[in-house]
Amino acid sequence: TMRHLTPTETQTFLHQHPDAVFIDCRSTIEYYFVGHPIGAIHVAWNDGEDWEVNPHFAAEIWRQVDRDPQRPVVIICRSGHRSVEAGAFLEAEGFQNVINVLHGFEGDRDEQMHRNILNGWRVDGLPWEQM
């Protein structure tokens, strides 16, 4: 069953589990131009003009975990919706230790529909970088 951790809990988990694979499943544009957590590996869940699901997603994650279904896979997206979809897909593919990052990188929208205000990896002050 997928676990859900806040960004701060995720950072602690990653420190305690150096074997964990940290996946940022946002689009290529988001990963590079909005920024991403330091140490996160980019594997888009859906990307491109048609926003189709990446047909190589599971294969790429299997490669990242050296085919070990027990190895923790931590997934982050913009706000925590795509990562739940991607995580459920990985569980169906046989991954046993999937963790979703609540609120994602940019967090939920506030009343003005703005992100990066309420919660999320950046708002919580965790390490990130931009290309």
N, C-alpha and C positions, 0 to 999 in steps of 0.2 A: 504493500500500500504506500502510495506517495506521501512523503512527509512535506510539511510546509514550514519554512523558517523565515523569520524577518531578516532583512539585510544584515543587521548586527549579529544575529544568531548564526547566519550563514558565514560571516567572516570568522567567527569563533570556530565553527565546524571545520572550515577549510584549514585553519591553523592546526586543529587537532587531528585532521585526517589528510596528511600530505599526499596520500594516494588518490584522493578524490579528484575527479575531472570536472572542471567548472566550464560550463557551456553557455555562451551567449547566443540565443536562438533568434535574435532580431535580424532584420534585413541587413545587407552589406552596407547600405547608405547609413542606417542608424548606427551600426557598430563603429564605422569610421568617423562619421561627421558629428553625431551627437555625443560620442564618447562611449567608453565601456569600462567595466571593472578591470583593474590591473590583474593579470593572470587568467582572465577569461578567454577561452578559445572560441573563435567564431565558427558556428555551424548553423546556417540559416534554416529555420523551420519552413518558412515560405518566403519567396523572394521574387524579384523580377516584375515585369509589367503586369502579368496576369495574377501575381500573388499565389502561384500554384505551390502546393506542398513539395518540398525538395525530395525527389525520389531516392536520393542517396543518404537521407538523414540518418537512418538506423545504421547503415553500413559505416558511415563516417564515425558515429559514436562508438560502434563496436571496435573500430580501429583505435580510437582514443583510449579505450579501457583495456586494450590488449586482449579482447574477447573474454574478459572476466565479468560474468553477469552480476557478481557480488560487489564489484568495485563501485563506490558511490559516484553518481552522476548528479551534479547540482546544475539546475537550469534557471537562467534568468532571461526575461524579455523586457519590454517597456514597462508594463504595469502588472504583469502576473497572469495574463489570460492565455497568450500563446504558449507560455511555458507549461501551463497545466495541460493544454492539448498535446504538446510535444511530449511531455512526461507520460501521459496516459498511453500515447502511441508506443513509447519505449517500453513501458511495462508490458504491453501486449506483445512486444517483440522479445520478451524474455529478460529484460533488465530487472534486477531484484531490489535495487537500492537507489531509487529516484527521489530527488529532493527539489521542490519548487521554491523559488525565492519570492515571498509575498511582496506585493507592491512594485516589484521589478526595479528597473534602473531609474526611471523617471517618476514613478509613483502614480497615484490616482489623481484624477482631475479635481480641482477645487470648484467653488461655486461659479467662478469666472471661466471654468473649463481650462484652466492652466495646470500643467504638470510641474514637477520640480519644486513644489511648494509644501505639500502635505506630508509626503513620506517617500520612500524609495531609497535606493543605494546612494544616490548623490546627496539627497537631503540629509541622510543619516551621516554624511561626512566620511564615507568609506573611500578607500583609494580608487581613483579612476584616471583615465587618460583619454586624450583626444588626438587623432592623427592630423 
